[in-house]
Amino acid sequence: MANDIDFLMDLKKRFNDGTQVGPRIIAAGFMDGPGPYAGPTKVLVDSEDEIRAAIDRYKKLGYEQIKVYSSIRPALVPFITRYSHENGLRVSGHIPAFMTADQAVREGFNEIQHMNFLFLNFWPDVQDTRTPARFTAVAERGADLDLTSPEVRNFIDLLKQNSIVSDPTLSVFEGMFTDRPGVVSSGFAEIADRFPVQVRRGLLTGGLPVPAGKDERYRASFRKMLEFTKLLRDSGVRIVAGTDGLAGYQLARELELYVDAGIPAPEVLQIATIGAARVMKHDAELGSIEPGKFADLVIIDGNPAADIHAIRKVVTVIKGGTIFEPREIENAIGMVSR
């Protein structure tokens, strides 16, 4: 979703030719606007010509999606979406500062990353979302959002009518809103003792600073995110399971949170497999176990359709018919295997 072009293309080549262990990559071209809050990319655009050149390069390199970040000028969004679509690329990302999710949908977005941007749609006074306000405002106000209000219902109808995909990244907000200094991060509590000591230390740093007397409000705002996610699903808005965190391990927590939100575990497994493949139009080759598809499989010791926590008990990974032993890989990176 956001990588240096040269680094990612080299990594993808090594993953594909087997000289380095790694997953199948479907790349999204990251772009942001220049300025003091510019994101971690060399692709900074501030005109239609610069956008055209960036998208042309991404298209030539085989990217399938464009990711918009927070410093893009709202006036440029219609050109980004139009030119991307003309080149067969989807558009996803943050909602740029001084713009609402409602406006981004109407201007051609296909997917919105991060649940906080859906909440911010209802507080247009929080305009400069390049800053930490995009997190703290939701932590402060989210608990009070009325999900039965006409405003919320109309917005969800807009998402559905425009076939918008939501990538909630709930596990990130769980950490931000509910983690506290000195206590192991809630998202990794189940496996914290398996990490190297320097990683475990980082799991004790806590989330956002919580103003005095607002501990329960921050937690309630996260619970409202779970409710919003379930409402999206119940309303027919498609969800994909992104993380924005520690690769692999955090995905398991994201799926657990969807079950905590009230989505049945079998459906959550579909979200993470065939659902994602359909969103990216790769379902003819990926996403389910069928003759003729890539032999990309994860073998679990347990039944995650009955208990989603079993998703963590990976015993074998197969990519394109090549078998990998997770215990050996984990031991090589300092993890304690079970």
C-alpha positions, 0 to 999 in steps of 0.5 A: 500500500505504500512502498518505495518504488525501487525497493518494492520492485526489487523485492517483488522480483526476488520473491517471484524468482525464489531468491528471497522468501516472501508473498505474492505482491499486488502493488498500489502506487502511493502518492502525496502532495508536498508540504510539511506533512508529506507522507513517506514517499518520493512521489509528491504531486501538485499538478495534473502533469505530475499526477499523469507522469506518476500514474503512467510510471506506476501503470508501466511497472504493473501496479494495479491501484493508486493510494492517495494520501493526506496532503493531496490537494482536494482539487486534484482528486477528480483528475487522479481518479479519472486518469487512474480509471482510464488506465484500469487502476483502482483508487484508494487511500486516506481522505485528503485534508480539507475533504470529507469521505462523502466528497471523495466517494463522489469524486471517484474513490473506490476504497477508503483506508482506515475507519477513522476517516469514515467517522471524520465524515460527520465532523467537517470542523476537523479539517486538517487531517494531516495532523494527529487530529485525525486520530484524537478527534475520533477518540474524543468524539467517536463514542457519541456518533449515533449510528442510527441517525439519518446522516449515517444511514445516508452516508452508508447508502452512498458507500453502497451505491458507489460500490465503495470498499472499506478497509477498517484497519481496526487493529491499529485503532485498538492499539491507539485507543485502548493500549496503555503504557506498561501493559502489553498491547491488546492486539499482541497479548496472545502471542507477546511471549513469542517475540524477541525481547526488543519487540516485546519491549515495544508492546508496552509503550501504550497508544495515544496519550489519554487525557485525565478522566477520558480512559473509558471514552477512548475505549468506548470510541473503539467499541463504536468502531466495531459497531460501525464495521458490523453496520457496514457489513450488514448494509452490504458495504464490502470490507477488506482486511487490512492492517497498517501494522506488523505484517502477518501477525497483525492480520490475525488480530484484524480478523479476530476483531471482525468476529468480535464485531459480530461478523460470523467467523466463516464470513470473516475467513471469506473476507480475508481470502476470496473476498480480497481476491474479488476486490482486486479482480484476481479471483480467477487465480487466487482466493479459494482452493480450486483446480487451476488456481495458484497453489497458495495455501495456509494449513491451520491446526484447528478450525478457524471457522469455529474459533477464529483464534485458530487462525494463529496456529499456522503449521504450513504455508504453500506458495505456488506449490512451494512448501514453507515451514513457519517454525523454521522461518520464525526461528530465523527471525528470533521468534519462539515457535509453539 
